[in-house]
């Protein structure tokens, strides 16, 4: 197996993908890396609060990601979402529900970081847009994961490694 670094990142043997702990640093790093810039040729949009679902024009803000960059991080984003507590309990998603890990630990109280994770999830199609009336979105197709800092991770990883190295994660088939 790979080595655990202080930042909660494990570099996996035989692959360049990275398994990450759900924490502020890792979410922000992926978010910033994937944002579209002046060199972006193809974009993916994240839109959480559309006017069509009752939100105001001010709430209707899109975040644009570089399609190639976010595609490279798609499995890492799935892996982060797999550590969110609400996946086991309810298909309804609120910003507050995303702030808890499967362990019950609150991984962040920073609304900006929560929104970054939600926009990433929306851009790759695993989080729907929020409905103003119900105040929730839905999550779609992601498998539960363990933090690489979890003492049970090594055993869990032995069992699930092939799924993450394969083409299917959370019901989504990846095509190169």
C-alpha positions in Angstrom: 0.0 0.0 0.0 1.0 3.7 -0.3 2.4 6.0 2.2 0.3 8.3 4.5 1.4 11.9 4.5 0.6 14.5 7.1 -2.0 16.1 4.9 -4.2 13.0 4.8 -3.2 12.0 1.3 -2.2 8.5 0.4 -0.4 7.9 -2.8 -1.5 4.6 -4.2 0.8 2.0 -5.6 0.6 1.4 -9.4 -1.5 4.5 -10.1 -1.2 8.3 -10.0 -4.6 8.8 -8.5 -4.8 10.2 -5.0 -7.1 9.1 -2.2 -7.8 12.0 0.1 -9.2 12.7 3.5 -12.3 14.9 3.6 -10.8 18.2 5.0 -10.7 21.9 4.1 -7.2 21.8 2.6 -8.0 19.0 0.2 -11.4 20.4 -0.9 -9.9 23.8 -1.5 -6.9 22.4 -3.3 -9.1 20.5 -5.8 -11.5 23.4 -6.2 -8.8 25.9 -7.0 -6.9 23.5 -9.3 -10.1 22.8 -11.3 -11.3 26.4 -11.8 -11.4 27.6 -15.4 -8.9 30.2 -16.3 -7.9 32.2 -19.4 -6.3 29.0 -21.0 -9.4 26.9 -20.5 -10.8 25.6 -23.8 -13.7 23.6 -22.5 -15.7 24.3 -19.4 -18.0 22.5 -17.0 -20.4 24.6 -15.0 -21.5 24.2 -11.4 -24.8 25.8 -10.6 -26.5 25.2 -7.3 -29.2 27.9 -6.9 -30.9 28.5 -10.2 -33.7 31.0 -10.7 -35.7 28.2 -12.3 -35.9 26.5 -8.9 -37.1 29.6 -7.1 -33.8 31.3 -6.2 -33.1 35.0 -6.8 -31.0 36.4 -9.6 -28.3 37.1 -7.0 -28.3 33.5 -5.8 -28.1 32.2 -9.4 -24.3 32.1 -9.6 -22.4 29.7 -11.8 -18.8 28.5 -11.1 -16.9 27.5 -14.2 -14.4 24.6 -14.1 -11.8 23.5 -16.6 -13.3 20.3 -18.1 -10.0 18.5 -18.5 -8.8 19.4 -15.0 -12.0 18.4 -13.3 -12.1 15.1 -15.2 -8.7 14.3 -13.8 -10.0 14.9 -10.3 -13.4 13.3 -10.7 -12.6 10.1 -8.8 -10.9 12.1 -6.0 -14.1 14.2 -5.7 -16.1 11.0 -5.5 -13.8 9.7 -2.9 -14.3 12.9 -0.8 -18.1 12.7 -1.2 -18.0 9.0 -0.1 -16.9 10.3 3.4 -19.9 12.5 3.9 -22.3 11.2 6.5 -25.6 11.9 4.8 -25.0 9.3 2.0 -26.1 6.5 4.3 -29.1 8.3 5.7 -31.0 10.3 3.2 -31.0 11.3 -0.4 -31.8 14.9 0.7 -28.7 17.1 0.9 -28.2 20.4 2.8 -25.0 22.4 3.2 -25.1 21.4 6.9 -25.4 17.7 6.2 -22.3 17.9 4.0 -20.3 19.3 6.9 -20.3 15.9 8.8 -18.2 12.9 8.0 -19.4 9.3 8.3 -17.7 9.2 11.7 -20.1 12.0 13.0 -17.2 14.4 13.1 -17.8 17.9 11.7 -15.0 18.3 9.2 -15.7 22.0 8.6 -17.8 24.9 9.8 -16.6 27.0 6.9 -19.5 27.7 4.5 -17.2 28.7 1.7 -15.4 25.4 1.8 -18.8 23.5 2.0 -19.9 25.5 -1.1 -16.7 24.6 -2.9 -17.4 20.9 -2.3 -21.0 21.3 -3.4 -20.0 23.1 -6.6 -17.5 20.4 -7.4 -20.1 17.7 -6.9 -22.6 19.5 -9.0 -20.1 20.0 -11.8 -19.4 16.2 -12.0 -23.1 15.3 -11.7 -23.3 13.8 -8.2 -25.2 16.7 -6.6 -28.3 18.2 -8.0 -29.3 21.9 -7.8 -31.0 23.1 -4.6 -34.7 23.8 -4.6 -35.7 27.0 -2.9 -39.0 25.6 -1.6 -37.6 22.4 -0.1 -34.1 23.9 0.7 -32.3 20.7 -0.3 -30.6 19.1 -3.2 -30.2 15.4 -3.9 -27.0 13.4 -4.1 -26.6 10.8 -6.9 -24.4 7.8 -7.4 -21.5 7.8 -5.0 -20.1 4.9 -3.0 -19.2 5.2 0.7 -15.5 5.5 1.4 -13.3 5.7 4.4 -10.8 8.4 5.3 -7.2 7.3 4.7 -6.7 8.4 8.4 -9.3 5.9 9.6 -7.7 2.9 11.3 -9.9 0.6 9.3 -8.8 2.1 6.0 -6.0 -0.4 5.1 -8.4 -3.4 5.4 -11.2 -1.5 3.6 -8.8 -0.4 0.9 -7.7 -4.0 0.2 -11.4 -4.9 -0.4 -12.3 -1.8 -2.5 -9.1 -0.8 -4.3 -10.0 -2.6 -7.5 -13.3 -0.6 -7.7 -11.4 2.7 -7.6 -8.8 1.6 -10.1 -11.5 0.3 -12.4 -13.8 2.2 -14.6 -16.9 2.3 -12.4 -17.3 4.5 -9.3 -20.7 5.1 -7.7 -22.7 3.8 -10.6 -20.7 6.0 -13.1 -18.7 4.2 -15.8 -15.5 6.1 -16.7 -14.5 6.0 -20.4 -11.0 7.2 -21.3 
